[in-house]
């Protein structure tokens, strides 16, 4: 299972990243790698098909619209639990600490360390258990992102479903169940956001 999960995490990291020529060149590799594991490719097919059939500039515009403009599909895991609160700096530091403990230099390429494609690639390439631990710790964030993608009819929802399926326990049936999973006590000291913004999950104590 470890090799399957590594392949799945890396394919998910790439599929959730900004599309460019380099990513398009990796589509056959992703298809071949996923095909080694029965059924693994089904959750990726629609995104991979779109990458191959859609003009690159159109794919890029769609990605920016869905993932960069606004927070409906935020790919930063701690956004869903901490928003833009002061506490988030401490949380981001915990991601950096996890990377450092693996004795590997992680190039964030200007992204915050909780950027989901980065966490997935870290799990796939560097430290599967530590990376899976980060994903498990922010399982509620993954599930909220999944529901957001599902609600807006985006095929990436199935990729999030596949990632969540590698973690212990079943996925919650609805967003209210995710809220119960996360605990209660919404974030305070929000910068530019209502601390009771429904997009944010309640914060658990550290």
N, C-alpha and C positions, 0 to 999 in steps of 0.2 A: 504493500500500500504506500510505502514512503516514496517510491519512484513515481507512482501514479499521482500522488499529491504534489510532488515537486513539479511535474509536467503541467498539472492543472493550474497550480499557482502562477507559474511563469506565463502560461497562455492567458490567464486572467489578467495578469499585470500588463501584458502587451495590449490586450483587447480594450482595456480601460484607459490606455494612454492616448495622447494626442496622435492622430494618424498622420504619418508622413511616408516618404518613399521607403525609408528603412523598414517601417512597420509592414507596408505592403509586401516587401520582399520576404518577410517572415511568415506570411500566411501559409504557403505550402509546408513550411517546417512545422507550424502549429498543427496543421491537419494531419501530417504524418505522425507526429509525436502522440497526439490524442488518439489516433487510430490504433495505437498499440494496446489500448485499454477499452474493451467492449463497452459501448454506450457513452464513453467520456466526451466524444465530440459533439453529441447531439445538442448540448447546452450552448455550444459555441458556434454552431453552423450558421445561424442567422446573422450574427455579427460578422463572421468571416466572409459569408456570401456578400454582404453589403460592402465590405471593404474592397472586394474584388470587382464588384459590378458598378459601384458609384464613383463618379469622377472625384479625384482626390480633393480638389478645392471644395466641392460640395460636402464631402465627408468632414473636412476640417471645419467648415462653417457650422455643420450640424453638431459637431463635438463641442465647439465653443458655446453654441447656443444652449446645449443641454447640460454641460458640465462646468463651464467657466462663468457664465453670466447668471448670477443668482446662486442660491444655495439649495435649490430643490433636490439636486443630485450631488451634494457635496461629497468629494472623494477624500476629505480629510477626516479621519476617524474621530478625533476629539472634538470636532465641530459639533457633532450630534449630542455629545454629553456635556460640553463646556462652553459652546458658542464662542463668543469673543470676550470671555471673562478673564480676569487676572489669573485665575487658577490655571488657565490653559497653558501658560508658560511652564509651570511645573510639570504638567502632563507631557508636554512636548519634550521636556528634559528627560522624562522616563524613557521615551522612545530612543533618544540619543544614547542614553546609558545602556540600553539593551544592545544597540549596535556596537558600542565600544566593548562590551563584555565578550563579543565574539572575536575580538582581536583582528577585525577586518575593517579597513577604511571604507566607509560607505559614502559615496558621492551623492549628496542630496540634489545636485544640479539645480540649486535655487529653490527647491520645494521644501515645505515643512516636513519634518521627519515622520509625521503620521499620515502622509499621503499614501492612499491605499495601494496604488501600483508599486510604490517603493517597498511597502511592507510585504506585499506578495512576492516581489522579486527577491527580497532578503530571505524570506522563508524558502524559496525555491533554490537559490544559489548559495546561500551562506550557512544558515542555521535553521533547519526545518522546525525543530522543537521550539526554539525561542521565537521564531516567526509565527508559528501556530499559536504560541502562548499569547502574543500580542493580538492576533486575530480573535482568539477566544475571549480575551479581556474586553475587547470592543465588539463582541458578538451583537450586542443590541444596536450598535451603529451600523453594522453590516446589514442587519435585518431592516432597519429603518430605511437605509438606502435601497435595499431590495424592494420594499413596498413602494417607495417613491418611483422607482423605475417601472415597476409593474403597473402602477396607477396611470403612468403617462405612456404606457404601451411601448416601452423601449426594450429591445431584445437583450440588452445587458442584464436585465433582471434575472435571466436564466443563468448567467455566469455567476452572479452573486449567490444564487440558489445553490450552484455547484460548489462554490467556496464554503458556504455555510454547512453543506452536507458533509464536509470533511471534519467538522468540529463536533464535539460531544453534544448529545441531546438533539431533540427535534426542533425545527424552526417554529416560532410562534405562529398561531393561526391568523392573527391580525395585529394591527398597530397597538391596540390597547394591551394585548398580551406582551408586546415588546416593552411597553411602559412598565408593566408589572415585573418583567424580567430585570429592568434597569434599576428599580427601586424608586423612591420618592424624594422630593426636596429639590425643586428646580434651581438652576444656577442664578446667582446674584451678581451684582456689579457688572452687568453686561455693558459692552461698549457698542452703541449703535443698534442694539437689539432689545426688545422687551424681554426681561428675564423669564417671562411666561410664554414666550413665543412657542407655538405648538410644534415648530420644527425641531425644537431642542428636547432631548431626553432629560429626565431628571438625573441629577448628579448623585452618585453614591459617594460616601466618604472613602478616602484613600486608606 
